[in-house]
Amino acid sequence: MTMLKVLPQCFGANEPVHITSRFANTGDVPLEGEAVIEVQTLGGKPIETFRKEFSTLAAGEAFDLPIVWDSGGSRRGTCRIFAYATFDGQT
């Protein structure tokens, strides 16, 4: 993952939160796998998970995973957002 953008950074309950992560293949062989954005409580309990599979991501290429999350009862400071990719059994 090369970028994670969250707008607005200060959000209240029941607001749309725009989250974009960019995943890049920094290696030298094509990759297949899954990109994940996960919203968790501060204690690590998943609130919502977004997934997108990718295939034949060539070396040097990147793609964005944009999502809109409805914050529900969560407010800034009560959750954390992670983005990662899995491929070839690795994270």
Summary of the structure (lengths in Angstrom):
residues: 91
radius of gyration: 14.1
end to end distance: 10.4
largest distance: 43.1
contacts: 232
relative contact order: 0.35
helix: 0%
strand: 62%
